Amino acid sequence: MHGRCNDMLYKWSAVANPSCACGHPSETIKHMVNDCPLTKFQGGFEALHQTSPEAIHWISNIKDL
């Protein structure tokens, strides 16, 4: 999975550190959706893929959470 997360931005030399704001050493999309206490989406990827109004809002605002 790829997206605008610190893990990928770090690999592209766009940020100095791959860690998540919650303290996890690697901010990946999987971490952001499933585990992060700051950004976790209730129901995980299965619920996110249903493109409910909640999912659309979460995707639109993920970096503001």
mmCIF file as Biopython writes it, N, C-alpha, C and O atoms, coordinates in Angstrom:
data_model
#
loop_
_atom_site.group_PDB
_atom_site.id
_atom_site.type_symbol
_atom_site.label_atom_id
_atom_site.label_alt_id
_atom_site.label_comp_id
_atom_site.label_asym_id
_atom_site.label_entity_id
_atom_site.label_seq_id
_atom_site.pdbx_PDB_ins_code
_atom_site.Cartn_x
_atom_site.Cartn_y
_atom_site.Cartn_z
_atom_site.occupancy
_atom_site.B_iso_or_equiv
_atom_site.auth_seq_id
_atom_site.auth_asym_id
_atom_site.pdbx_PDB_model_num
ATOM 1   N N  . MET A ? 1  ? 0.843   -1.179 0.000  1.0 0.0 1  A 1 
ATOM 2   C CA . MET A ? 1  ? 0.000   0.000  0.000  1.0 0.0 1  A 1 
ATOM 3   C C  . MET A ? 1  ? 0.887   1.240  0.000  1.0 0.0 1  A 1 
ATOM 4   O O  . MET A ? 1  ? 1.877   1.323  0.726  1.0 0.0 1  A 1 
ATOM 5   N N  . HIS A ? 2  ? 0.513   2.168  -0.808 1.0 0.0 2  A 1 
ATOM 6   C CA . HIS A ? 2  ? 1.263   3.405  -0.895 1.0 0.0 2  A 1 
ATOM 7   C C  . HIS A ? 2  ? 0.317   4.569  -0.670 1.0 0.0 2  A 1 
ATOM 8   O O  . HIS A ? 2  ? -0.876  4.484  -0.960 1.0 0.0 2  A 1 
ATOM 9   N N  . GLY A ? 3  ? 0.846   5.616  -0.169 1.0 0.0 3  A 1 
ATOM 10  C CA . GLY A ? 3  ? 0.052   6.811  0.056  1.0 0.0 3  A 1 
ATOM 11  C C  . GLY A ? 3  ? 0.885   7.841  0.785  1.0 0.0 3  A 1 
ATOM 12  O O  . GLY A ? 3  ? 2.074   7.646  1.037  1.0 0.0 3  A 1 
ATOM 13  N N  . ARG A ? 4  ? 0.250   8.914  1.111  1.0 0.0 4  A 1 
ATOM 14  C CA . ARG A ? 4  ? 0.937   10.016 1.784  1.0 0.0 4  A 1 
ATOM 15  C C  . ARG A ? 4  ? 1.084   9.699  3.273  1.0 0.0 4  A 1 
ATOM 16  O O  . ARG A ? 4  ? 0.281   10.130 4.101  1.0 0.0 4  A 1 
ATOM 17  N N  . CYS A ? 5  ? 2.113   8.947  3.583  1.0 0.0 5  A 1 
ATOM 18  C CA . CYS A ? 5  ? 2.416   8.608  4.961  1.0 0.0 5  A 1 
ATOM 19  C C  . CYS A ? 5  ? 3.919   8.810  5.153  1.0 0.0 5  A 1 
ATOM 20  O O  . CYS A ? 5  ? 4.679   8.802  4.185  1.0 0.0 5  A 1 
ATOM 21  N N  . ASN A ? 6  ? 4.335   8.988  6.374  1.0 0.0 6  A 1 
ATOM 22  C CA . ASN A ? 6  ? 5.742   9.286  6.632  1.0 0.0 6  A 1 
ATOM 23  C C  . ASN A ? 6  ? 6.684   8.187  6.178  1.0 0.0 6  A 1 
ATOM 24  O O  . ASN A ? 6  ? 7.819   8.470  5.794  1.0 0.0 6  A 1 
ATOM 25  N N  . ASP A ? 7  ? 6.235   6.926  6.213  1.0 0.0 7  A 1 
ATOM 26  C CA . ASP A ? 7  ? 7.094   5.842  5.766  1.0 0.0 7  A 1 
ATOM 27  C C  . ASP A ? 7  ? 7.470   6.022  4.293  1.0 0.0 7  A 1 
ATOM 28  O O  . ASP A ? 7  ? 8.642   5.901  3.939  1.0 0.0 7  A 1 
ATOM 29  N N  . MET A ? 8  ? 6.494   6.307  3.437  1.0 0.0 8  A 1 
ATOM 30  C CA . MET A ? 8  ? 6.781   6.517  2.015  1.0 0.0 8  A 1 
ATOM 31  C C  . MET A ? 8  ? 7.512   7.838  1.779  1.0 0.0 8  A 1 
ATOM 32  O O  . MET A ? 8  ? 8.445   7.900  0.978  1.0 0.0 8  A 1 
ATOM 33  N N  . LEU A ? 9  ? 7.092   8.879  2.471  1.0 0.0 9  A 1 
ATOM 34  C CA . LEU A ? 9  ? 7.762   10.173 2.309  1.0 0.0 9  A 1 
ATOM 35  C C  . LEU A ? 9  ? 9.231   10.084 2.716  1.0 0.0 9  A 1 
ATOM 36  O O  . LEU A ? 9  ? 10.083  10.735 2.113  1.0 0.0 9  A 1 
ATOM 37  N N  . TYR A ? 10 ? 9.525   9.289  3.725  1.0 0.0 10 A 1 
ATOM 38  C CA . TYR A ? 10 ? 10.907  9.067  4.155  1.0 0.0 10 A 1 
ATOM 39  C C  . TYR A ? 10 ? 11.700  8.347  3.056  1.0 0.0 10 A 1 
ATOM 40  O O  . TYR A ? 10 ? 12.841  8.707  2.768  1.0 0.0 10 A 1 
ATOM 41  N N  . LYS A ? 11 ? 11.090  7.339  2.454  1.0 0.0 11 A 1 
ATOM 42  C CA . LYS A ? 11 ? 11.761  6.608  1.371  1.0 0.0 11 A 1 
ATOM 43  C C  . LYS A ? 11 ? 12.049  7.514  0.185  1.0 0.0 11 A 1 
ATOM 44  O O  . LYS A ? 11 ? 13.022  7.299  -0.539 1.0 0.0 11 A 1 
ATOM 45  N N  . TRP A ? 12 ? 11.213  8.524  -0.021 1.0 0.0 12 A 1 
ATOM 46  C CA . TRP A ? 12 ? 11.401  9.476  -1.121 1.0 0.0 12 A 1 
ATOM 47  C C  . TRP A ? 12 ? 12.213  10.691 -0.692 1.0 0.0 12 A 1 
ATOM 48  O O  . TRP A ? 12 ? 12.332  11.655 -1.448 1.0 0.0 12 A 1 
ATOM 49  N N  . SER A ? 13 ? 12.773  10.655 0.516  1.0 0.0 13 A 1 
ATOM 50  C CA . SER A ? 13 ? 13.589  11.741 1.076  1.0 0.0 13 A 1 
ATOM 51  C C  . SER A ? 13 ? 12.827  13.056 1.222  1.0 0.0 13 A 1 
ATOM 52  O O  . SER A ? 13 ? 13.414  14.133 1.124  1.0 0.0 13 A 1 
ATOM 53  N N  . ALA A ? 14 ? 11.530  12.965 1.456  1.0 0.0 14 A 1 
ATOM 54  C CA . ALA A ? 14 ? 10.710  14.161 1.623  1.0 0.0 14 A 1 
ATOM 55  C C  . ALA A ? 14 ? 10.540  14.554 3.092  1.0 0.0 14 A 1 
ATOM 56  O O  . ALA A ? 14 ? 10.209  15.702 3.391  1.0 0.0 14 A 1 
ATOM 57  N N  . VAL A ? 15 ? 10.764  13.614 4.003  1.0 0.0 15 A 1 
ATOM 58  C CA . VAL A ? 15 ? 10.745  13.898 5.437  1.0 0.0 15 A 1 
ATOM 59  C C  . VAL A ? 15 ? 11.968  13.246 6.065  1.0 0.0 15 A 1 
ATOM 60  O O  . VAL A ? 15 ? 12.533  12.305 5.507  1.0 0.0 15 A 1 
ATOM 61  N N  . ALA A ? 16 ? 12.368  13.741 7.211  1.0 0.0 16 A 1 
ATOM 62  C CA . ALA A ? 16 ? 13.586  13.260 7.866  1.0 0.0 16 A 1 
ATOM 63  C C  . ALA A ? 16 ? 13.381  12.011 8.713  1.0 0.0 16 A 1 
ATOM 64  O O  . ALA A ? 16 ? 14.355  11.408 9.164  1.0 0.0 16 A 1 
ATOM 65  N N  . ASN A ? 17 ? 12.124  11.609 8.939  1.0 0.0 17 A 1 
ATOM 66  C CA . ASN A ? 17 ? 11.844  10.561 9.901  1.0 0.0 17 A 1 
ATOM 67  C C  . ASN A ? 17 ? 10.572  9.798  9.478  1.0 0.0 17 A 1 
ATOM 68  O O  . ASN A ? 17 ? 9.572   10.430 9.136  1.0 0.0 17 A 1 
ATOM 69  N N  . PRO A ? 18 ? 10.592  8.453  9.495  1.0 0.0 18 A 1 
ATOM 70  C CA . PRO A ? 18 ? 9.421   7.687  9.075  1.0 0.0 18 A 1 
ATOM 71  C C  . PRO A ? 18 ? 8.382   7.469  10.182 1.0 0.0 18 A 1 
ATOM 72  O O  . PRO A ? 18 ? 7.362   6.821  9.947  1.0 0.0 18 A 1 
ATOM 73  N N  . SER A ? 19 ? 8.624   7.991  11.361 1.0 0.0 19 A 1 
ATOM 74  C CA . SER A ? 19 ? 7.760   7.689  12.501 1.0 0.0 19 A 1 
ATOM 75  C C  . SER A ? 19 ? 6.405   8.390  12.427 1.0 0.0 19 A 1 
ATOM 76  O O  . SER A ? 19 ? 6.218   9.374  11.711 1.0 0.0 19 A 1 
ATOM 77  N N  . CYS A ? 20 ? 5.472   7.840  13.198 1.0 0.0 20 A 1 
ATOM 78  C CA . CYS A ? 20 ? 4.122   8.378  13.299 1.0 0.0 20 A 1 
ATOM 79  C C  . CYS A ? 20 ? 4.051   9.348  14.482 1.0 0.0 20 A 1 
ATOM 80  O O  . CYS A ? 20 ? 4.838   9.251  15.424 1.0 0.0 20 A 1 
ATOM 81  N N  . ALA A ? 21 ? 3.127   10.254 14.424 1.0 0.0 21 A 1 
ATOM 82  C CA . ALA A ? 21 ? 2.928   11.218 15.511 1.0 0.0 21 A 1 
ATOM 83  C C  . ALA A ? 21 ? 2.548   10.537 16.828 1.0 0.0 21 A 1 
ATOM 84  O O  . ALA A ? 21 ? 2.737   11.111 17.900 1.0 0.0 21 A 1 
ATOM 85  N N  . CYS A ? 22 ? 2.014   9.316  16.750 1.0 0.0 22 A 1 
ATOM 86  C CA . CYS A ? 22 ? 1.631   8.591  17.964 1.0 0.0 22 A 1 
ATOM 87  C C  . CYS A ? 22 ? 2.833   7.961  18.658 1.0 0.0 22 A 1 
ATOM 88  O O  . CYS A ? 22 ? 2.718   7.475  19.783 1.0 0.0 22 A 1 
ATOM 89  N N  . GLY A ? 23 ? 3.995   7.969  17.986 1.0 0.0 23 A 1 
ATOM 90  C CA . GLY A ? 23 ? 5.194   7.385  18.556 1.0 0.0 23 A 1 
ATOM 91  C C  . GLY A ? 23 ? 5.607   6.070  17.913 1.0 0.0 23 A 1 
ATOM 92  O O  . GLY A ? 23 ? 6.704   5.578  18.178 1.0 0.0 23 A 1 
ATOM 93  N N  . HIS A ? 24 ? 4.765   5.496  17.084 1.0 0.0 24 A 1 
ATOM 94  C CA . HIS A ? 24 ? 5.112   4.259  16.380 1.0 0.0 24 A 1 
ATOM 95  C C  . HIS A ? 24 ? 6.287   4.558  15.450 1.0 0.0 24 A 1 
ATOM 96  O O  . HIS A ? 24 ? 6.322   5.624  14.835 1.0 0.0 24 A 1 
ATOM 97  N N  . PRO A ? 25 ? 7.246   3.645  15.332 1.0 0.0 25 A 1 
ATOM 98  C CA . PRO A ? 25 ? 8.447   3.933  14.542 1.0 0.0 25 A 1 
ATOM 99  C C  . PRO A ? 25 ? 8.238   4.086  13.043 1.0 0.0 25 A 1 
ATOM 100 O O  . PRO A ? 25 ? 9.097   4.642  12.360 1.0 0.0 25 A 1 
ATOM 101 N N  . SER A ? 26 ? 7.111   3.602  12.514 1.0 0.0 26 A 1 
ATOM 102 C CA . SER A ? 26 ? 6.887   3.683  11.080 1.0 0.0 26 A 1 
ATOM 103 C C  . SER A ? 26 ? 5.420   3.992  10.775 1.0 0.0 26 A 1 
ATOM 104 O O  . SER A ? 26 ? 4.543   3.169  11.034 1.0 0.0 26 A 1 
ATOM 105 N N  . GLU A ? 27 ? 5.159   5.170  10.228 1.0 0.0 27 A 1 
ATOM 106 C CA . GLU A ? 27 ? 3.801   5.567  9.861  1.0 0.0 27 A 1 
ATOM 107 C C  . GLU A ? 27 ? 3.510   5.037  8.461  1.0 0.0 27 A 1 
ATOM 108 O O  . GLU A ? 27 ? 3.818   5.685  7.461  1.0 0.0 27 A 1 
ATOM 109 N N  . THR A ? 28 ? 2.913   3.850  8.408  1.0 0.0 28 A 1 
ATOM 110 C CA . THR A ? 28 ? 2.495   3.248  7.144  1.0 0.0 28 A 1 
ATOM 111 C C  . THR A ? 28 ? 0.987   3.421  7.003  1.0 0.0 28 A 1 
ATOM 112 O O  . THR A ? 28 ? 0.303   3.762  7.968  1.0 0.0 28 A 1 
ATOM 113 N N  . ILE A ? 29 ? 0.476   3.187  5.807  1.0 0.0 29 A 1 
ATOM 114 C CA . ILE A ? 29 ? -0.969  3.251  5.596  1.0 0.0 29 A 1 
ATOM 115 C C  . ILE A ? 29 ? -1.655  2.206  6.474  1.0 0.0 29 A 1 
ATOM 116 O O  . ILE A ? 29 ? -2.680  2.488  7.095  1.0 0.0 29 A 1 
ATOM 117 N N  . LYS A ? 30 ? -1.093  1.007  6.522  1.0 0.0 30 A 1 
ATOM 118 C CA . LYS A ? 30 ? -1.667  -0.050 7.356  1.0 0.0 30 A 1 
ATOM 119 C C  . LYS A ? 30 ? -1.742  0.389  8.817  1.0 0.0 30 A 1 
ATOM 120 O O  . LYS A ? 30 ? -2.764  0.185  9.472  1.0 0.0 30 A 1 
ATOM 121 N N  . HIS A ? 31 ? -0.678  0.984  9.326  1.0 0.0 31 A 1 
ATOM 122 C CA . HIS A ? 31 ? -0.675  1.471  10.706 1.0 0.0 31 A 1 
ATOM 123 C C  . HIS A ? 31 ? -1.737  2.553  10.896 1.0 0.0 31 A 1 
ATOM 124 O O  . HIS A ? 31 ? -2.472  2.539  11.883 1.0 0.0 31 A 1 
ATOM 125 N N  . MET A ? 32 ? -1.815  3.490  9.951  1.0 0.0 32 A 1 
ATOM 126 C CA . MET A ? 32 ? -2.759  4.595  10.070 1.0 0.0 32 A 1 
ATOM 127 C C  . MET A ? 32 ? -4.208  4.103  10.090 1.0 0.0 32 A 1 
ATOM 128 O O  . MET A ? 32 ? -5.027  4.627  10.845 1.0 0.0 32 A 1 
ATOM 129 N N  . VAL A ? 33 ? -4.526  3.112  9.274  1.0 0.0 33 A 1 
ATOM 130 C CA . VAL A ? 33 ? -5.902  2.609  9.181  1.0 0.0 33 A 1 
ATOM 131 C C  . VAL A ? 33 ? -6.240  1.666  10.326 1.0 0.0 33 A 1 
ATOM 132 O O  . VAL A ? 33 ? -7.315  1.773  10.918 1.0 0.0 33 A 1 
ATOM 133 N N  . ASN A ? 34 ? -5.337  0.747  10.644 1.0 0.0 34 A 1 
ATOM 134 C CA . ASN A ? 34 ? -5.671  -0.330 11.581 1.0 0.0 34 A 1 
ATOM 135 C C  . ASN A ? 34 ? -5.269  -0.110 13.036 1.0 0.0 34 A 1 
ATOM 136 O O  . ASN A ? 34 ? -5.967  -0.575 13.936 1.0 0.0 34 A 1 
ATOM 137 N N  . ASP A ? 35 ? -4.168  0.584  13.288 1.0 0.0 35 A 1 
ATOM 138 C CA . ASP A ? 35 ? -3.600  0.568  14.634 1.0 0.0 35 A 1 
ATOM 139 C C  . ASP A ? 35 ? -3.414  1.915  15.321 1.0 0.0 35 A 1 
ATOM 140 O O  . ASP A ? 35 ? -3.468  1.988  16.549 1.0 0.0 35 A 1 
ATOM 141 N N  . CYS A ? 36 ? -3.203  2.950  14.575 1.0 0.0 36 A 1 
ATOM 142 C CA . CYS A ? 36 ? -2.836  4.234  15.171 1.0 0.0 36 A 1 
ATOM 143 C C  . CYS A ? 36 ? -3.947  4.798  16.059 1.0 0.0 36 A 1 
ATOM 144 O O  . CYS A ? 36 ? -5.087  4.925  15.611 1.0 0.0 36 A 1 
ATOM 145 N N  . PRO A ? 37 ? -3.633  5.132  17.295 1.0 0.0 37 A 1 
ATOM 146 C CA . PRO A ? 37 ? -4.655  5.703  18.168 1.0 0.0 37 A 1 
ATOM 147 C C  . PRO A ? 37 ? -5.112  7.098  17.718 1.0 0.0 37 A 1 
ATOM 148 O O  . PRO A ? 37 ? -6.156  7.583  18.155 1.0 0.0 37 A 1 
ATOM 149 N N  . LEU A ? 38 ? -4.337  7.732  16.855 1.0 0.0 38 A 1 
ATOM 150 C CA . LEU A ? 38 ? -4.692  9.077  16.380 1.0 0.0 38 A 1 
ATOM 151 C C  . LEU A ? 38 ? -5.538  9.053  15.114 1.0 0.0 38 A 1 
ATOM 152 O O  . LEU A ? 38 ? -6.343  9.958  14.891 1.0 0.0 38 A 1 
ATOM 153 N N  . THR A ? 39 ? -5.364  8.022  14.277 1.0 0.0 39 A 1 
ATOM 154 C CA . THR A ? 39 ? -6.015  8.023  12.964 1.0 0.0 39 A 1 
ATOM 155 C C  . THR A ? 39 ? -6.806  6.769  12.638 1.0 0.0 39 A 1 
ATOM 156 O O  . THR A ? 39 ? -7.426  6.712  11.576 1.0 0.0 39 A 1 
ATOM 157 N N  . LYS A ? 40 ? -6.813  5.783  13.483 1.0 0.0 40 A 1 
ATOM 158 C CA . LYS A ? 40 ? -7.452  4.494  13.206 1.0 0.0 40 A 1 
ATOM 159 C C  . LYS A ? 40 ? -8.874  4.675  12.664 1.0 0.0 40 A 1 
ATOM 160 O O  . LYS A ? 40 ? -9.660  5.465  13.188 1.0 0.0 40 A 1 
ATOM 161 N N  . PHE A ? 41 ? -9.184  3.915  11.592 1.0 0.0 41 A 1 
ATOM 162 C CA . PHE A ? 41 ? -10.526 3.959  11.012 1.0 0.0 41 A 1 
ATOM 163 C C  . PHE A ? 41 ? -11.307 2.767  11.520 1.0 0.0 41 A 1 
ATOM 164 O O  . PHE A ? 41 ? -10.905 1.623  11.303 1.0 0.0 41 A 1 
ATOM 165 N N  . GLN A ? 42 ? -12.415 3.017  12.189 1.0 0.0 42 A 1 
ATOM 166 C CA . GLN A ? 42 ? -13.241 1.959  12.761 1.0 0.0 42 A 1 
ATOM 167 C C  . GLN A ? 42 ? -13.678 0.986  11.664 1.0 0.0 42 A 1 
ATOM 168 O O  . GLN A ? 42 ? -14.325 1.392  10.698 1.0 0.0 42 A 1 
ATOM 169 N N  . GLY A ? 43 ? -13.335 -0.270 11.804 1.0 0.0 43 A 1 
ATOM 170 C CA . GLY A ? 43 ? -13.691 -1.281 10.813 1.0 0.0 43 A 1 
ATOM 171 C C  . GLY A ? 43 ? -12.564 -1.603 9.854  1.0 0.0 43 A 1 
ATOM 172 O O  . GLY A ? 43 ? -12.683 -2.528 9.050  1.0 0.0 43 A 1 
ATOM 173 N N  . GLY A ? 44 ? -11.466 -0.852 9.923  1.0 0.0 44 A 1 
ATOM 174 C CA . GLY A ? 44 ? -10.297 -1.128 9.096  1.0 0.0 44 A 1 
ATOM 175 C C  . GLY A ? 44 ? -10.541 -0.951 7.613  1.0 0.0 44 A 1 
ATOM 176 O O  . GLY A ? 44 ? -11.431 -0.214 7.189  1.0 0.0 44 A 1 
ATOM 177 N N  . PHE A ? 45 ? -9.722  -1.652 6.829  1.0 0.0 45 A 1 
ATOM 178 C CA . PHE A ? 45 ? -9.780  -1.513 5.378  1.0 0.0 45 A 1 
ATOM 179 C C  . PHE A ? 45 ? -11.112 -1.964 4.799  1.0 0.0 45 A 1 
ATOM 180 O O  . PHE A ? 45 ? -11.600 -1.375 3.834  1.0 0.0 45 A 1 
ATOM 181 N N  . GLU A ? 46 ? -11.699 -2.994 5.375  1.0 0.0 46 A 1 
ATOM 182 C CA . GLU A ? 46 ? -12.982 -3.488 4.857  1.0 0.0 46 A 1 
ATOM 183 C C  . GLU A ? 46 ? -14.035 -2.382 4.906  1.0 0.0 46 A 1 
ATOM 184 O O  . GLU A ? 46 ? -14.740 -2.157 3.923  1.0 0.0 46 A 1 
ATOM 185 N N  . ALA A ? 47 ? -14.143 -1.705 6.020  1.0 0.0 47 A 1 
ATOM 186 C CA . ALA A ? 47 ? -15.106 -0.607 6.149  1.0 0.0 47 A 1 
ATOM 187 C C  . ALA A ? 47 ? -14.703 0.588  5.291  1.0 0.0 47 A 1 
ATOM 188 O O  . ALA A ? 47 ? -15.561 1.264  4.723  1.0 0.0 47 A 1 
ATOM 189 N N  . LEU A ? 48 ? -13.419 0.846  5.195  1.0 0.0 48 A 1 
ATOM 190 C CA . LEU A ? 48 ? -12.932 1.973  4.399  1.0 0.0 48 A 1 
ATOM 191 C C  . LEU A ? 48 ? -13.266 1.776  2.920  1.0 0.0 48 A 1 
ATOM 192 O O  . LEU A ? 48 ? -13.607 2.734  2.226  1.0 0.0 48 A 1 
ATOM 193 N N  . HIS A ? 49 ? -13.169 0.554  2.446  1.0 0.0 49 A 1 
ATOM 194 C CA . HIS A ? 49 ? -13.446 0.257  1.037  1.0 0.0 49 A 1 
ATOM 195 C C  . HIS A ? 49 ? -14.925 0.332  0.676  1.0 0.0 49 A 1 
ATOM 196 O O  . HIS A ? 49 ? -15.272 0.269  -0.504 1.0 0.0 49 A 1 
ATOM 197 N N  . GLN A ? 50 ? -15.784 0.463  1.647  1.0 0.0 50 A 1 
ATOM 198 C CA . GLN A ? 50 ? -17.216 0.600  1.364  1.0 0.0 50 A 1 
ATOM 199 C C  . GLN A ? 50 ? -17.577 2.030  0.978  1.0 0.0 50 A 1 
ATOM 200 O O  . GLN A ? 50 ? -18.723 2.297  0.616  1.0 0.0 50 A 1 
ATOM 201 N N  . THR A ? 51 ? -16.642 2.933  1.048  1.0 0.0 51 A 1 
ATOM 202 C CA . THR A ? 51 ? -16.793 4.348  0.695  1.0 0.0 51 A 1 
ATOM 203 C C  . THR A ? 51 ? -18.062 4.985  1.255  1.0 0.0 51 A 1 
ATOM 204 O O  . THR A ? 51 ? -18.804 5.670  0.551  1.0 0.0 51 A 1 
ATOM 205 N N  . SER A ? 52 ? -18.279 4.743  2.513  1.0 0.0 52 A 1 
ATOM 206 C CA . SER A ? 52 ? -19.388 5.400  3.216  1.0 0.0 52 A 1 
ATOM 207 C C  . SER A ? 52 ? -19.055 6.880  3.397  1.0 0.0 52 A 1 
ATOM 208 O O  . SER A ? 52 ? -17.908 7.273  3.183  1.0 0.0 52 A 1 
ATOM 209 N N  . PRO A ? 53 ? -20.005 7.698  3.779  1.0 0.0 53 A 1 
ATOM 210 C CA . PRO A ? 53 ? -19.697 9.098  4.064  1.0 0.0 53 A 1 
ATOM 211 C C  . PRO A ? 53 ? -18.585 9.232  5.116  1.0 0.0 53 A 1 
ATOM 212 O O  . PRO A ? 53 ? -17.759 10.142 5.037  1.0 0.0 53 A 1 
ATOM 213 N N  . GLU A ? 54 ? -18.570 8.329  6.093  1.0 0.0 54 A 1 
ATOM 214 C CA . GLU A ? 54 ? -17.528 8.363  7.119  1.0 0.0 54 A 1 
ATOM 215 C C  . GLU A ? 54 ? -16.163 8.065  6.514  1.0 0.0 54 A 1 
ATOM 216 O O  . GLU A ? 54 ? -15.173 8.711  6.858  1.0 0.0 54 A 1 
ATOM 217 N N  . ALA A ? 55 ? -16.110 7.090  5.616  1.0 0.0 55 A 1 
ATOM 218 C CA . ALA A ? 55 ? -14.850 6.732  4.961  1.0 0.0 55 A 1 
ATOM 219 C C  . ALA A ? 55 ? -14.342 7.888  4.096  1.0 0.0 55 A 1 
ATOM 220 O O  . ALA A ? 55 ? -13.151 8.200  4.116  1.0 0.0 55 A 1 
ATOM 221 N N  . ILE A ? 56 ? -15.217 8.508  3.357  1.0 0.0 56 A 1 
ATOM 222 C CA . ILE A ? 56 ? -14.830 9.642  2.513  1.0 0.0 56 A 1 
ATOM 223 C C  . ILE A ? 56 ? -14.309 10.788 3.377  1.0 0.0 56 A 1 
ATOM 224 O O  . ILE A ? 56 ? -13.307 11.417 3.037  1.0 0.0 56 A 1 
ATOM 225 N N  . HIS A ? 57 ? -14.975 11.057 4.473  1.0 0.0 57 A 1 
ATOM 226 C CA . HIS A ? 57 ? -14.521 12.103 5.390  1.0 0.0 57 A 1 
ATOM 227 C C  . HIS A ? 57 ? -13.153 11.754 5.959  1.0 0.0 57 A 1 
ATOM 228 O O  . HIS A ? 57 ? -12.280 12.618 6.029  1.0 0.0 57 A 1 
ATOM 229 N N  . TRP A ? 58 ? -12.949 10.499 6.370  1.0 0.0 58 A 1 
ATOM 230 C CA . TRP A ? 58 ? -11.672 10.069 6.943  1.0 0.0 58 A 1 
ATOM 231 C C  . TRP A ? 58 ? -10.552 10.253 5.928  1.0 0.0 58 A 1 
ATOM 232 O O  . TRP A ? 58 ? -9.502  10.809 6.249  1.0 0.0 58 A 1 
ATOM 233 N N  . ILE A ? 59 ? -10.779 9.785  4.703  1.0 0.0 59 A 1 
ATOM 234 C CA . ILE A ? 59 ? -9.760  9.902  3.644  1.0 0.0 59 A 1 
ATOM 235 C C  . ILE A ? 59 ? -9.459  11.368 3.357  1.0 0.0 59 A 1 
ATOM 236 O O  . ILE A ? 59 ? -8.297  11.736 3.185  1.0 0.0 59 A 1 
ATOM 237 N N  . SER A ? 60 ? -10.477 12.200 3.305  1.0 0.0 60 A 1 
ATOM 238 C CA . SER A ? 60 ? -10.295 13.613 2.983  1.0 0.0 60 A 1 
ATOM 239 C C  . SER A ? 60 ? -9.552  14.374 4.065  1.0 0.0 60 A 1 
ATOM 240 O O  . SER A ? 60 ? -8.933  15.402 3.789  1.0 0.0 60 A 1 
ATOM 241 N N  . ASN A ? 61 ? -9.608  13.878 5.295  1.0 0.0 61 A 1 
ATOM 242 C CA . ASN A ? 61 ? -9.054  14.623 6.418  1.0 0.0 61 A 1 
ATOM 243 C C  . ASN A ? 61 ? -7.962  13.890 7.178  1.0 0.0 61 A 1 
ATOM 244 O O  . ASN A ? 61 ? -7.614  14.322 8.278  1.0 0.0 61 A 1 
ATOM 245 N N  . ILE A ? 62 ? -7.405  12.814 6.660  1.0 0.0 62 A 1 
ATOM 246 C CA . ILE A ? 62 ? -6.469  11.988 7.401  1.0 0.0 62 A 1 
ATOM 247 C C  . ILE A ? 62 ? -5.282  12.776 7.943  1.0 0.0 62 A 1 
ATOM 248 O O  . ILE A ? 62 ? -4.874  12.538 9.080  1.0 0.0 62 A 1 
ATOM 249 N N  . LYS A ? 63 ? -4.735  13.668 7.207  1.0 0.0 63 A 1 
ATOM 250 C CA . LYS A ? 63 ? -3.560  14.409 7.689  1.0 0.0 63 A 1 
ATOM 251 C C  . LYS A ? 63 ? -3.954  15.536 8.644  1.0 0.0 63 A 1 
ATOM 252 O O  . LYS A ? 63 ? -3.076  16.186 9.211  1.0 0.0 63 A 1 
ATOM 253 N N  . ASP A ? 64 ? -5.233  15.778 8.833  1.0 0.0 64 A 1 
ATOM 254 C CA . ASP A ? 64 ? -5.680  16.796 9.786  1.0 0.0 64 A 1 
ATOM 255 C C  . ASP A ? 64 ? -6.084  16.186 11.113 1.0 0.0 64 A 1 
ATOM 256 O O  . ASP A ? 64 ? -6.372  16.912 12.064 1.0 0.0 64 A 1 
ATOM 257 N N  . LEU A ? 65 ? -6.110  14.839 11.194 1.0 0.0 65 A 1 
ATOM 258 C CA . LEU A ? 65 ? -6.535  14.167 12.427 1.0 0.0 65 A 1 
ATOM 259 C C  . LEU A ? 65 ? -5.475  14.291 13.509 1.0 0.0 65 A 1 
ATOM 260 O O  . LEU A ? 65 ? -5.661  13.785 14.616 1.0 0.0 65 A 1 
#
